[in-house]
Amino acid sequence: MKIAVDAMGGDHAPEVVIQGVERARNELPESVTFTLYGDETKIRPLIQDDTRLTIVHTTEKVESTDEPVRAIRRKKQASMVLAAQAVKSGEADAVISLGSTGALLAAGLFIVGRIPGIDRPGLAPTLPTVDGKGFIMLDVGANAENRAVQLVQYAVMGNFYAHDLRGLEKPRVALLNNGSEANKGDDLHQETYKLLEATPGINFIGNVEADSLLQGAADVVVTDGFTGNATLKAIEGTAKTILRLVKHAIMDSGVKGKLGGLLLKGGIKEIAKTFDVSSYGGAVLLGLRAPVVKAHGNADADTVYYTVKQVAAMVENQTVQKSVAYFDAHQPD
């Protein structure tokens, strides 16, 4: 197994990238190797042990201010582009980056390429639930608009992902909607509901409302990219706000408040842990010919570590190949 890593993407690269990769490398089988794309003068001094690590030197990188498609087409020697090219040529089985989301989406589409039968790949992070198990949601922003058939494709790919990486025998697949009844929503959601009911190989449980997502109502939640992105930002923002309010409530309540906070320290830590998604790894661009995974730009070494383990599991379980086989077998006549 060969994993290509954009070592220069992200706010704290290459330090956190190298730390996370080395930690994961130490736990993965010796058959797993890594190619780090980026400035060798910055990468080499950070490496503690170069076992199974290869550096491909380049000083060019995709900046967060770059227009995504233009950057991918013009910056041929950028670390992200070279990593994606390695996957396309078969030199690597997957690619990881903490860089620009838009640029990685463009690299996935124009360099790695779509699975035959997939109209539009979807971006799929794993989000927290109160029971700590999490759920997968897609699309969360790869596409502004979607058609019903594309949401069905997301359901199928999300099902394979949840089975392989979350260890779920029959993942519960749901459609994000403004009501639980089958006739709720606009034409898109009503059409999608009917198609999902008739889709073989998935455990479709119907509609799910946004207020039950964090309660673990489903394992895979499908939605259009606009709604998914808005929901994602609402969840992230709410979690951060609640934790901040709890902290201020304790610190601003004098001695009694601080003593109470000390007594509740363990419980508060558990709440923070519940909403910490770093252990879930990065967001996967499902629908491409190989795993392309985007970790958050401000990710730390722990997140990189979990992202590498996530990618290795996808390659080992041949998650992409299962989607390819499914859509090959269910192509319309």
Number of C-alpha atoms within 10 A of each C-alpha: 15 20 24 27 30 26 31 30 28 23 16 15 23 21 19 22 30 24 20 20 24 24 17 20 20 13 10 14 11 11 8 16 17 22 21 26 28 28 19 16 11 16 20 14 9 16 15 10 10 12 13 15 17 13 17 14 17 16 14 17 25 23 16 16 8 14 13 19 16 11 19 26 14 10 15 15 18 22 29 31 26 26 30 29 21 21 24 19 11 12 16 21 22 27 29 28 28 27 26 23 21 17 23 27 23 21 24 29 19 16 22 25 18 19 22 15 17 19 14 22 25 32 27 29 24 23 25 24 20 13 10 17 15 24 27 24 31 31 33 24 20 22 16 13 13 17 14 20 16 22 27 20 24 27 28 24 28 31 27 27 27 22 17 17 16 17 10 14 11 15 22 21 28 25 27 25 23 15 13 15 11 13 14 14 17 11 11 14 23 17 15 21 26 14 15 24 14 11 16 12 11 19 18 22 16 19 26 21 14 15 9 11 22 19 15 18 20 25 25 30 27 30 28 26 21 16 18 24 21 12 18 18 12 11 18 15 11 12 17 13 12 12 16 11 11 12 14 12 14 18 15 11 13 10 11 12 15 16 14 12 19 13 11 12 12 11 12 16 11 11 15 15 14 18 20 16 19 21 16 21 24 27 24 27 24 29 28 23 21 28 26 27 28 26 26 20 17 15 19 20 21 19 22 30 23 21 27 30 22 21 24 22 15 22 18 11 16 17 23 21 15 15 26 20 12 17 17 13 9 11 9 7 3
